[in-house]
Amino acid sequence: MTDRRTELAGNLAKVEERIAAACAAAGRAREEVTLIVVTKTYPADDVRVLSELGVRQVAENRDQDAAPKHAECADLPLEWHFVGQLQTNKVRSVVGYADVVQSVDRDRLVTALSKEAVRAGREIGCLIQVALDAGAGGRGERGGIAPDGIGELADLIAGSPGLRLDGLMTVAPLTGEYAGRERAAFERLMDLSTDLRRIHPAATMVSAGMSADLEEAVAAGATHVRVGSAVLGVRARLG
Ligand SMILES: *Cc1c(COP(=O)(O)O)cnc(C)c1O
């Protein structure tokens, strides 16, 4: 094994142990939680090694990086998630490789995603990004809509050709009433998911938890955790 492969294998094993322990502590089966490895800022070679090590889901947050990386890794059996703020002029490119867009947070983005998905003959899974620090009718600083906007956006996605409403995503807020209260934030997301599933029963995905707070997310009931630095290392630049 190369040094990098050994390093990634060791990190993956540690993250796997953390997820397993969190599931056990919460009385959940390990299979209820899916690991998505966030490969942003790291090269395609790392994605290839991760795939060889058994990773099946990866996430990226910038189209400029993700598009060429996906092209280099198109032969790998991976599902690609897009988790960054998405401008409508990047939608055509993202629809070309993303299986799931986790950062859907406004009507115009839904319209653009639907149009391009239909054009490409693809079905794109959509998660609504929820900003738990946004006031009613508002938006989060790093994207996301306030909880009171979920219902309408969900109906729009569900009624849009080429799109599939898969569930909800959040990032633990740094400001507002949930700052420093990750467990409470993720429990709030679970309540919002319960409300959503009353109307859209197939929208079962709850994407929450990163390297620093995956235990809190698993405890709250997350179905997907998005882990970057704990697997790949601390990123050189903010991403
Ligand atoms: C970068 C990123 C992650 C992973 O963060 P780590 O702290 O590196 O685990 C998860 N979700 C989103 C939306 C991200 O941008």
The ligand as a MOL file (V3000), in Angstrom:
LIG
                    3D

  0  0  0     0  0            999 V3000
M  V30 BEGIN CTAB
M  V30 COUNTS 15 15 0 0 0
M  V30 BEGIN ATOM
M  V30 1 C -16.9800 20.4660 3.7430 0
M  V30 2 C -18.3500 20.0090 4.0230 0
M  V30 3 C -18.5900 18.8760 4.8170 0
M  V30 4 C -17.4830 18.0740 5.4760 0
M  V30 5 O -16.8960 18.8260 6.4920 0
M  V30 6 P -15.7270 18.1870 7.4070 0
M  V30 7 O -15.7240 19.0690 8.6020 0
M  V30 8 O -14.4830 18.2830 6.6110 0
M  V30 9 O -16.1070 16.8090 7.7060 0
M  V30 10 C -19.9030 18.4900 5.0090 0
M  V30 11 N -20.9310 19.1670 4.4610 0
M  V30 12 C -20.7570 20.2540 3.6960 0
M  V30 13 C -21.9390 20.9540 3.1420 0
M  V30 14 C -19.4620 20.7170 3.4580 0
M  V30 15 O -19.2930 21.8120 2.7040 0
M  V30 END ATOM
M  V30 BEGIN BOND
M  V30 1 1 1 2
M  V30 2 1 2 3
M  V30 3 2 2 14
M  V30 4 1 3 4
M  V30 5 2 3 10
M  V30 6 1 4 5
M  V30 7 1 5 6
M  V30 8 2 6 7
M  V30 9 1 6 8
M  V30 10 1 6 9
M  V30 11 1 10 11
M  V30 12 2 11 12
M  V30 13 1 12 13
M  V30 14 1 12 14
M  V30 15 1 14 15
M  V30 END BOND
M  V30 END CTAB
M  END
